[in-house]
Amino acid sequence: MSKNPVWDAFVWRVLPHALTGGADFGECLTTLDRVGDGSTEDWYREWMATADRVASLAAESEIRGHFISAREAYFRASNYYHAAYFPLFGAPVDPRLIRAFQSEVMCFQHAASLSQPPIEAIEIPYEGRTLPGYFLRASSEPGSRPTIVHVNGYDSNIQEMYFVHGPAAVRRGYNCLLFDGPGQGRNLIRDGLTLRPDWEHVVSAVIDFALTRPEVDPWRIVLAGWGLGGFLAPRAAAFERRIAALVADPGQWDQSDTVKSIPLTREFLLRKDSQPPASFEQFEQWVRSPAADPMFRWRTVQRGMWVHGVNSLFALVKEVVRFEISPVAGAISCPTLLTAADGDPLGRGAQKLYDALRCPKTLLHFAASDGGGGHCETLARSLYHQRVFDWLDETLCSGGCLPLQRHLREEVGASRPKQPNFLAPVEPAPAPYDWPVSRPNGFENESVFRQSDLGLPIQPHGASVETIKQID
C-alpha cells in the first residue's frame, strides 16, 4: 500500500467492489504501486491508464461476441474511471473529472446493456428536470416484486452504488432502484445542483416514479440510505407514507452533532447574518494549508464545499447545521432498521435516532471483531447484506400487508376500506394517519399470486395500483 494516507483510503474504497464485479485485486494493487507516493496528477494518470486498458479489453471481447467477458470488464473499467477523479473533487469542476466521469458512465451503461436482465438507465422527473438512476429487475419474468429505493451519500454516485447494493438485492428477489439526488453524481458534476436538507421532496418524486413501474409492488417499497443517506432516508421517511420499511446505514441524528467541536452555538450558526469570528478564519486558513490533515482537507474544502455549493468553511458549517431530523423523527411510522458499526463516526447518532423512533425498530451493531467495523461496514458487506436482508425478508414476509397495517395504524378486520391515493405524499404527524389498507390479510385469491425465490408473493405482470385497489 501507499504511504500516502489519502491514496490508501481511496484504494480501500475500490478494492471491496471486487466481490461484486467492480474491481480486480491485481489491477488495483498494480495501479497503486505505479502511483506510489506520487501527486494528484500521478493518481489520475495511472487510474485512467488502467481504466482505459480494461475498457479496451471489454470492447475487444464485445466485438468478438464474448458478452459476459465484455460486461465484466466494462464494469471494472467504470469503477476505475470513478476512482481516478476522487482527488479532483471541488469547484470549479476540473475538466479531467468530467472526462473520467463521462467514461465511467459510458462503460457502466455498456455493461448494463449486456446484463441479464438488462440494467435500465432511467430519468426521474424532478422539479422541471430529471434525476439519473438505474432500475434493476430481480427477474426478467413478469410480475411485480418488492423494490428497494436506495438513497446515496456524500460523494458516491449511482454507478458505485450498483456494486454496493445491486447484486445483493437482485440475488434475493428484490428489484433495486438507484438514483442520484441534488449534490450527487451527474446532478452536481454537470448541472451544479447542490445538496438540500429537505430530502423528502427528492424521495417523493422518486416514489412517484417507482409507482409507475409495473415491476414494483407498491405494497413493498423499501427506502434505504447509506453514508449520508443514513440521514437523508429517515428524514424523507418522516414525510413519506408509501414505504413499507426503512433502512439507514448508519442511523444518524442532526448533522450539527458532527461539528460539535467547533465553539459556535447552533443558534448563532443558523442566523443568516452571522459572521465568522477571527479565530474561525484562522482555522480555515490552516485547513487549506499543507499542514492540515490531507484527508480532512479533502472532506471539507474539496468535497464538502462543492457538494453544498459554498466557498468557505464557515458557510459549510452553517449549511451542515440545517440538516435536522430531530423535529420529525417521531413521525417515522414504518418498520425501521438502523445500523451502527465500530469505528464509524457517522453512526454515533444511531442510538439517538433509535430512541426517538415510535415505530417498530431494530438497531444492528456491527463489531470490529467480526470484521464489520468502519464506515458502512465497507469490508464486511456480505455480513451486512445477510443481516439486513434477513430482516427485510421477515418484515415483508406477508407481502407487505401486515407491516403496512402496523405502519398505517389500521385495525385488522375493519369494514370495507376507502381507496388509498398512492401518489399523494402527506405531511409528518404523530397522530394516526387515515389511510386504510385495501389488500386483505392472507391473499384469499391465491391463483392471482405465485411465489418468488424468496417465498414472497408477487403480482402477475401488469398488475397496477388500480388492480390492488379492487381486491376486497
N, C-alpha and C positions, 0 to 999 in steps of 0.2 A: 504494500500500500504506500501511498504518498506521505511525505512528511508535512504536506500542506493540509491542515485540518479541513479546509473548505473542500478540497478535491476528495478527501476521504469521505466527508459527509455526502457529497454528491454521488460518488460511485456506489455507496451503500444504498442509495435511493434507486439505483438502476439494477443492481445485482438481483434483488429478490424477485424481479419480474421474470427471471429465468424459469421459475416454476410454472408460469402461465404463458410462456412463449414470447416474452418481451425482451429477452436478452439471452446471451450465452456467456458462461463464466469466462472462458478463454478469450473471447472477443473483448470483454470488458477489462480484464486484467492486463492484456497486452496493450490496450489503448491507454490505460492509466500508466503503464510502465513507460510509454513513449512521452506522456505528458510530464512525468516525474514531478519535480517541484517547480515546474515552469509557470508561466504567466497565464492570464486570461486568454491571450491570443493562442498560446500553446494548447490549452484545453479545447478551445473552439476548433482549432485546425485539426487536431488528432481525432476528436469525436466525429467531426464532419467527414474525415477521411474514412473512418471505419463505417459510418452510415452509408457513404457513397459506395463503398466497396460491396457491402451487403445488399444494398439496393440493386446494384448491377447483377449480383448473383440471382436475385429474385427475378429480375427482368429476363435473364437468360433462361431460367427454369420455366417461366411463364411462356416464353416464345416456343420452347420445345415441348410444351404440353404437360410439364410436371407441376401441376397446380398446387398440390399440397406443399411441396418444397418451396414454391414461389410464395405462397401465403405465409409460411413460417418465416422466410427471410424478409418479406415486406414488413411483418410485424416487428422483427428485431430492428430493422433499419429505422422504422418510425420512432421507436423508443430511443435509439442512439441520436437521431436528429434532435429529439426533445432534450436529451442530456446536454447536447452541445451548447445550447443557449442559456443554461442555468445562470452562469456568471454574468450574462449580458442584461439581466433584468434591470429595468429602470426607464425613466422618461428623460428625454425623448427616446422613442423606440429605436434601437440600433438596427440598421439595415441588415446586418448579419443575422440578428434574431429573426427578422421577418423571413429571410431566405430559409433558415433552418426550420422555422415553424411551417412554412408552406410545404417544404419537403416532407416533414413529419406527417402532415395531413394527407398529402398525396399518397405516400407509402401505406399509411393506415387504411385509406379507402380502397386501395388496390387489394390489400389483404382482406378487407371486409367483403368485397365483391366475390372473393374466392372462398369465403367461409360457407359452411352448410349448417343451418340455413344462413343465407347472406345477412350480414350486419347492415342494417339500413341507416344511411345518413338522413337525418330529419332536420327540419327547421320549425321551431315552435313559435307561433305568433306571440309577440310581447311588446306592448306599448308602441305600436306603429312600426316595429321592426321584427326581427326574428332572432331566436337563440339557437345556436347549433347543438345538435345532440346525435345520439345513436340509439336505435331501438334494436335490441337483441331478442329474438324469439326463442323460447325454450325448445320449440319443435316446429318443423315445417308442416306437421299435421294440423288440421283445422281444430278450432276450439279456443276458448279464452282461458287464461291462466292467471295465477297470482303474479303480480308485477311489482318489482322494486324500482322506485324512482330514487336515484342517487343524487345527493347534493355534494358538490365539490368543496374544496378547501381554499387555502390562501394562494397557492402557487402551482396547482396541478392543472390538468385540462382533461377533456373527455377521452383523448387517446390514452393517456396514462391511466385514467380511471378504468378503462376496459380491463387492463391487466390485473388491477387490484380487485375488481368486483365482478366482471362479466362472466368469465368461465365458471367460477364457483356457483353463481346463481343459475346459469343455464343447465349445468350438470344436475342440479337439484329440481329442475322443472319450473323454475321461475323465469318469466320474462324480465328483462332489465332495460330501463330507460335511463340513459346517461345524458346529462345536459350541463352546459356551462352557463352560468348566470352573469350578471354585471360584475366586472372586475376579474373575470376568469377567461382564460383561453382567447379565442378569436375576439370576443366582445371587448377585451382590454387591448389586445395587440393591434387589431385592425380598426376597431370602432371607438376606442377610448372610453368605453363605458366603465365606470368605477363601481366599487363595492357599495352596497346600501344596507343599512341596518334593518329596515322593514322588509325582511326576506319573504314575508307572507305574500307580498304582491307578486314576487317571482314564482313561487311554488303554485300559487293559484292559477297562473297562466299555464304552467306545466301540467297540472292535474286536468285542467280543461282540455288540453291537447290529448292527454292519455285516454280520456274518456271517449274520444272519437275513434279509438282503435278497437276493432272487433276482437283483437287478440287479448285485450286487457279485461280481466274480470273486475268490474267496478266495485265489487264487494271485498276484494282482496288486493288493495293497493297499499304497498308498504313505502313509507318515506324513510330514507336512511341518509345520514351525513357522516363524512369522515373529515378529520382535520378540523379546520374552522367550520366545516359543515356540521360538526357535532354541536355547534351553537346555532347555526342558521336553520337546520332542520327542526329542532324543537321550537325555535322561535316561530317558524311557519306553522307548526302543528298546533300551536295555541289558537290559531285563527281558522284552521282548515279541518272540516268535519268529514271529508271524503276519504280519509285514510283509515285503514284497519289496524295498522301497527306502526310504531316509530322506533328507529334505531339511531342512537347517537354515539359515535366512536371518535373521540371520547365524549362523555357528557360534560357540559360546561355551564358556567354561571356567567354573570355580567362580565364583559371583557375589561371593565375597569379594574377587575382583580389582577389582570396581567400587568398593570402599570402601578401597582401599589407602592413600589419602591420610590416612585417619583414624589417628592414632597409638595404636592399640589392637590388641593381638595377637588373632589368630583364637581362640587357646585361651582368652583372657580373655573374649572375647565369647560363646563357646559355654558358658561356665559359667552355670548357672541363677541363681546368687546374685550375679553380678557387677553392680556399680552404676556409674553414670556418674561420672567424675571431674568436679570443679568446672569445669574448662576446657571439658569437653564440654557441660555445661549452659549455659555462656555462649555457646558456638557455636550451640546450639539456639535460644536467645533471639534471636540475630542472624538466624538463618534465618527465624524467624517475624516479623521486623520488616520495615518498609517499606524498610530499607536493603539487604536481601538481593536478589540477582538474582531477579526475579519468576518466571522460568521454572523456576529451581532450586527455589524455594519451592513452586511448583505440583507439580513432580515428586515432591518429598519429603513436605511437610506435607499437601498435599491428596490427591495420587494414592497415593503410597507407603504412608502410614499407613492410609489407607482400605482399600486392596487387601489389606494384610497384617493388618488388624484390630488395630492398635496405636495408642497415643496419644502417643508420644514418639519423638524422633529416635533416641535410644539404643536403644529397643526395636525400631525399624525396622532399624537396623544389625545387631542381634542376630538378627533374622529372616533378613536377607539372607544372612548367612554360613552359614546352614543349607542353602542351595541349592547342592549339590555334585554334580558329575559325575565328578570325578577318581577316586573309588573304583570306578566301574563302567564307565568309558568303554571299557576294553579288552574288555568283554563285548558291545559292539555288533557284530553279525556280518553284517548285511545291507549291500548296496552303499549307500554314503553320499555325499551331495553337500553340501559346506559352502560358504557364500558369505562374502565379506569385501569391504566397499566402502570406498573412500576417504572419510574423514570420518565414519564410523560408529563411535563408541566401543564399541558393543556387540560389534563384530566383531573387537576386538583379541585376543580369546581363541580365534579360529578356528584359528590355527596350532597352539596348544597342543592343542586337541581333535584336529586332524588328525594330529599327531604321536603321539597316544595311541591312535588307532584301529588295529585289526589286521584290518579288513575291507577289501574293495575300496573305494577312497575317491578323491574328487576335491575340490579346493579351487578355487573360481572367484573370481577377483579382478575387481571392478568398479571401473573407473578414473573419477575425476572428469573427466578429459579426454574421456571418451566419454559424459559425462552421467550416468554410473551412480554417482556419489558420493552420500554422505548416507545417512541411516538407511533401511535396507531398500530401497535403490535407488528411493526414492519417485517421483522424476521420470524414471525410466527403466524403468518396469515392462514395457514392450514388449520391451526388450533382455533384461531379467531372464527373462521368460517364454520368449523364444526360446532362450536358452542352457540354462535349466533343463529345459524340456520336450523339447528335443532330447536332452539326457542321459537323461531318463526314457524317451523312445521307444526309445533304443538299449539301455538297461538292461533294459527289459521286452519287447524285440523277439521273444523266443521264447515269449511268453505267460506269462512268469514262471518257466518251467521251469528254465532254466539258472541265472539269478540265484539262485533258491531252492535249487538244488542246491549252489551255492557257499556260500550263506548258511547252509545246514544241514550243510555239510561232508560231503555224501554222495558216494559214488563212483558214477559213471555205469556202468550195466551190472550192478548188484548183483542178487542174486536177488530174487524177489517180495517187496516190502516189507510191513512192518506198516502198519496203518491209522493215520493221524495223528489226534490229538484236537485239533481246531481251537479248541475252547473252553477249553483248559487252558493259561493262561499259565505260564511257567517262570521260575525264579529265574536271575539272570545268572551265567554261569560261563564262564571262558575255555576250559574243556575242550570237546571236540566234543559237540554235542547230538544225542542219538539219536532223530531224528525223520525217518524215510525219506520220500523223495518218491514218491508213488504215481502221479503222472502221467508218462507215458512221454516220452522225448525225441523230438520230431518229429511228434507227433499223427498216428499211423498211421490213425486213423479220421477222415479229412478231411471226411467227409459230416456229422459232428457239428458242425463249425465253419463259420462264414462270416467274411469279412473285414470289419473295421470301416473307417472312413475312414482310420484310422492304418495300416491294413495289419496290425493286431494281431488274432489270432484271438479271437473272442468265443464264449461258450457259448450254446446255444439257451435260449429263455425257460424258466424253471422249473428249470434245471439247478441242483442243490444240492450241498452238500458231500458228501452220500452218493453222488450221481452220479459225482462226480470220484473218490471212493474206489474205485468199481467199475471204472474204466478200467485195464486191465492195462498 
